Amino acid sequence: MVNQQLADGRLSERRKLEEMSWTQIKAATDNGQKTVIAAAGSMEQHGPHLPIQTDTLLGTFLVDAICERVPGMLRGPTIPFGVSTHHMKFAGTITLDEACFKEVVRQYVESLAAHGFETVFLIPSHGGNFGPLGQLEQETGGSIGGARFHAYSDLMGFVSVLNGVADSDGITPAEAGVHAGEAETSLVLAAHEDLVEMDYAIEGYVGAFGDEEITRLFRDGMTALTDNGILGDSRPATRERGFVYRDTMAEFLVDWIRERMP
């Protein structure tokens, strides 16, 4: 049976590791496909209208779009849990602490490296993951298990790209928000419209959001700024804008990736 499997091992048109057999993955690496990109999401509250899997779902949605734009790149499974301690006052949130999250990422990359992958890109789709991923890249010198490791870690850079899309449609940064507001709600409408309950889409915190507010949020939790779990206003969201957000962010991150490709 194993010999037959090996004989059948061949390059696959699939680019998502979880959909490939081990023989197809081995054939891909043997053929020089040795770069993987994956998202690091979370399971946490996203207001009364979005599912707790929002960040994990959107991470996959975004990274699929990136993978389509970079020939030869394979997409790894999205890491479903992240650093969400600041959301724990809302029911359903599941969190890892920073040390555990970084260890999960380290072992994820080590596993890929052991199978012949040489470069791994991690894209955070949850705000609490940006800092720990940046720390891990610094701590490891950008090398884990012999593979090059690159993590996007500029949270406000990420947000600024989304704000640029919002502004073109007359949506303010406060409305677009950084959590479960117009931007994320539009993205989920594009990715999985059936999971959005727009009847419960409401306004959340729409005040200033700078360094002081970010510090308060991570120190004291989301309830320091919002009692409904939303940073932004989810009501103006549209499915069409969600695709524009996804494609614009994908193009931005493709440029970032190409600067770091071997």
C-alpha positions as CSV (number, residue, x, y, z in Angstrom):
1,M,0.0,0.0,0.0
2,V,2.8,2.4,0.9
3,N,4.7,1.6,-2.3
4,Q,1.5,2.4,-4.3
5,Q,1.1,5.7,-2.4
6,L,4.6,6.6,-3.2
7,A,4.1,5.7,-6.9
8,D,1.1,7.9,-6.9
9,G,2.9,10.8,-5.3
10,R,2.8,13.6,-7.8
11,L,2.5,17.3,-8.0
12,S,-1.0,18.5,-7.1
13,E,-2.9,21.5,-8.3
14,R,-3.9,22.0,-4.6
15,R,-2.0,24.6,-2.7
16,K,-3.5,24.2,0.8
17,L,-1.5,21.8,2.9
18,E,-4.5,20.5,4.8
19,E,-6.1,19.4,1.5
20,M,-3.0,17.6,0.3
21,S,-1.7,14.1,0.9
22,W,1.7,13.6,2.4
23,T,3.0,12.2,-0.9
24,Q,1.7,15.4,-2.7
25,I,3.4,17.6,-0.2
26,K,6.7,15.6,-0.6
27,A,6.4,15.9,-4.3
28,A,5.9,19.7,-4.0
29,T,9.0,20.2,-1.9
30,D,11.0,17.9,-4.1
31,N,9.9,20.1,-7.0
32,G,11.2,23.2,-5.2
33,Q,8.0,24.5,-3.7
34,K,9.5,25.2,-0.3
35,T,7.7,28.4,0.9
36,V,4.6,28.4,3.1
37,I,2.4,31.2,4.1
38,A,-0.1,30.9,7.0
39,A,-2.3,33.1,9.1
40,A,-2.4,33.3,12.9
41,G,-6.0,34.0,14.0
42,S,-8.0,33.7,17.2
43,M,-11.3,32.5,18.8
44,E,-12.7,35.5,20.5
45,Q,-15.8,37.7,20.7
46,H,-16.6,40.0,17.8
47,G,-19.6,41.8,19.0
48,P,-23.2,40.5,18.9
49,H,-23.2,40.1,15.1
50,L,-20.0,38.2,14.2
51,P,-18.9,34.7,15.1
52,I,-16.0,34.1,17.5
53,Q,-14.0,32.5,14.7
54,T,-13.9,35.8,12.8
55,D,-10.1,36.3,12.9
56,T,-9.3,32.7,12.0
57,L,-11.8,32.8,9.2
58,L,-10.5,36.1,7.8
59,G,-6.9,35.0,8.2
60,T,-7.6,32.1,5.8
61,F,-9.6,34.4,3.5
62,L,-6.7,36.8,3.3
63,V,-3.9,34.3,3.0
64,D,-5.7,32.4,0.2
65,A,-5.7,35.7,-1.8
66,I,-2.0,36.2,-1.1
67,C,-1.1,32.7,-2.1
68,E,-3.0,33.1,-5.4
69,R,-0.8,36.0,-6.2
70,V,2.6,34.3,-5.5
71,P,3.4,31.4,-7.8
72,G,4.7,28.3,-6.1
73,M,3.8,29.4,-2.6
74,L,1.8,26.9,-0.5
75,R,-0.8,27.9,2.1
76,G,-0.4,26.4,5.6
77,P,-3.4,25.7,8.0
78,T,-4.4,28.8,9.9
79,I,-3.5,28.8,13.6
80,P,-6.9,29.1,15.2
81,F,-6.0,30.4,18.6
82,G,-4.2,33.6,19.6
83,V,-3.4,36.0,22.4
84,S,-6.9,37.2,23.4
85,T,-6.6,37.8,27.1
86,H,-8.0,41.4,26.6
87,H,-11.3,39.8,25.3
88,M,-11.8,37.4,28.2
89,K,-14.6,39.4,29.8
90,F,-16.8,38.4,26.9
91,A,-18.3,34.9,26.7
92,G,-16.8,32.4,24.4
93,T,-13.3,33.8,24.0
94,I,-10.6,31.2,24.1
95,T,-7.0,32.5,24.6
96,L,-3.4,31.5,24.8
97,D,-0.9,33.4,26.8
98,E,2.0,35.0,24.9
99,A,4.5,32.3,25.8
100,C,2.2,29.5,24.8
101,F,1.3,31.2,21.5
102,K,4.9,31.8,20.6
103,E,5.7,28.2,21.4
104,V,2.8,27.0,19.2
105,V,4.2,29.1,16.3
106,R,7.7,27.9,16.9
107,Q,6.7,24.3,16.8
108,Y,4.5,24.9,13.7
109,V,7.4,26.3,11.8
110,E,9.8,23.6,13.1
111,S,7.5,21.0,11.8
112,L,7.4,22.5,8.4
113,A,11.2,22.9,8.4
114,A,11.6,19.2,9.2
115,H,9.7,18.4,6.0
116,G,11.9,20.4,3.8
117,F,10.2,23.8,3.8
118,E,12.8,26.6,3.8
119,T,10.7,29.8,4.3
120,V,7.6,30.4,6.3
121,F,5.6,33.6,6.4
122,L,3.1,34.2,9.2
123,I,0.4,36.8,8.8
124,P,-1.5,37.8,12.0
125,S,-5.3,38.4,11.5
126,H,-5.8,39.3,15.1
127,G,-4.5,42.4,16.8
128,G,-3.1,40.5,19.9
129,N,-0.9,38.4,17.7
130,F,1.2,41.1,16.0
131,G,3.4,41.9,19.0
132,P,4.2,38.3,20.0
133,L,5.0,37.4,16.4
134,G,7.3,40.3,16.1
135,Q,9.0,39.3,19.4
136,L,9.4,35.7,18.2
137,E,11.1,36.8,15.0
138,Q,13.5,38.9,17.0
139,E,14.2,36.2,19.5
140,T,14.9,33.6,16.9
141,G,16.8,35.9,14.6
142,G,14.3,35.0,11.8
143,S,15.3,31.3,11.8
144,I,13.4,28.4,13.2
145,G,14.4,24.8,12.7
146,G,16.6,25.9,9.8
147,A,13.8,27.6,8.0
148,R,13.6,31.4,7.4
149,F,10.8,32.8,9.5
150,H,9.1,36.1,8.7
151,A,6.2,37.6,10.6
152,Y,4.3,40.7,9.7
153,S,4.1,42.7,12.9
154,D,3.0,46.3,12.2
155,L,-0.5,46.5,13.5
156,M,-1.1,50.2,12.7
157,G,0.4,49.6,9.2
158,F,-2.2,46.9,8.7
159,V,-5.0,49.2,10.0
160,S,-3.8,52.1,7.8
161,V,-4.3,50.0,4.6
162,L,-7.9,49.2,5.7
163,N,-8.5,52.8,6.5
164,G,-7.4,53.8,3.0
165,V,-10.1,51.6,1.5
166,A,-12.7,52.9,3.9
167,D,-11.8,56.5,3.2
168,S,-12.4,56.0,-0.6
169,D,-16.0,55.2,0.3
170,G,-16.5,57.9,2.8
171,I,-16.1,55.6,5.8
172,T,-14.2,57.2,8.7
173,P,-11.4,55.4,10.5
174,A,-13.5,55.5,13.6
175,E,-16.4,53.7,11.8
176,A,-14.2,51.2,10.0
177,G,-12.7,50.4,13.4
178,V,-10.2,47.9,14.4
179,H,-12.4,45.2,15.9
180,A,-15.9,44.1,14.6
181,G,-16.5,47.5,13.0
182,E,-17.4,48.2,9.4
183,A,-14.1,46.8,8.0
184,E,-14.2,43.4,9.7
185,T,-17.9,43.1,9.2
186,S,-17.5,43.8,5.5
187,L,-14.8,41.2,5.3
188,V,-16.9,38.5,7.0
189,L,-19.8,39.4,4.7
190,A,-17.4,38.7,1.7
191,A,-15.9,35.5,3.2
192,H,-19.0,33.9,4.8
193,E,-22.1,36.1,4.5
194,D,-24.2,33.4,6.2
195,L,-22.3,33.8,9.5
196,V,-23.1,37.6,9.8
197,E,-26.2,38.6,11.7
198,M,-26.7,42.2,10.4
199,D,-29.9,42.6,12.4
200,Y,-27.5,42.8,15.4
201,A,-24.9,45.1,13.8
202,I,-24.5,48.2,16.0
203,E,-22.2,51.0,16.8
204,G,-19.4,50.4,19.3
205,Y,-16.5,52.6,20.4
206,V,-15.9,55.3,17.8
207,G,-13.6,57.6,19.7
208,A,-9.9,58.2,19.3
209,F,-7.7,55.2,18.9
210,G,-4.0,55.9,19.3
211,D,-1.2,54.7,21.5
212,E,-3.0,55.7,24.8
213,E,-6.1,53.7,23.8
214,I,-4.1,50.7,22.6
215,T,-2.3,50.6,26.0
216,R,-5.5,50.8,27.9
217,L,-7.1,48.1,25.7
218,F,-4.2,45.6,26.3
219,R,-3.7,46.5,29.9
220,D,-7.4,46.7,31.1
221,G,-9.2,44.7,28.4
222,M,-11.8,45.6,25.8
223,T,-14.3,46.8,28.3
224,A,-12.1,49.7,29.0
225,L,-13.3,51.1,25.6
226,T,-16.5,49.2,24.7
227,D,-19.3,47.3,26.5
228,N,-20.5,45.5,23.4
229,G,-17.2,44.3,22.0
230,I,-17.0,46.5,19.0
231,L,-14.4,49.1,18.1
232,G,-16.0,50.9,15.2
233,D,-19.5,50.9,13.7
234,S,-20.6,47.7,12.0
235,R,-23.8,49.1,10.4
236,P,-22.3,50.6,7.1
237,A,-20.7,47.2,6.2
238,T,-21.1,45.8,2.7
239,R,-20.0,42.5,1.1
240,E,-18.7,44.4,-1.9
241,R,-16.4,46.5,0.2
242,G,-15.2,43.4,2.0
243,F,-13.7,42.0,-1.3
244,V,-12.0,45.4,-1.9
245,Y,-10.5,45.3,1.7
246,R,-9.3,41.7,1.1
247,D,-7.7,42.4,-2.3
248,T,-6.1,45.7,-1.3
249,M,-4.6,44.1,1.8
250,A,-3.4,41.1,-0.2
251,E,-1.6,43.3,-2.7
252,F,0.1,45.2,0.2
253,L,1.3,42.0,1.8
254,V,2.5,40.5,-1.4
255,D,4.8,43.5,-1.8
256,W,6.0,42.9,1.8
257,I,6.6,39.2,1.1
258,R,8.4,39.7,-2.2
259,E,10.9,42.0,-0.4
260,R,11.8,39.0,1.8
261,M,11.7,36.1,-0.7
262,P,15.0,34.3,-1.0
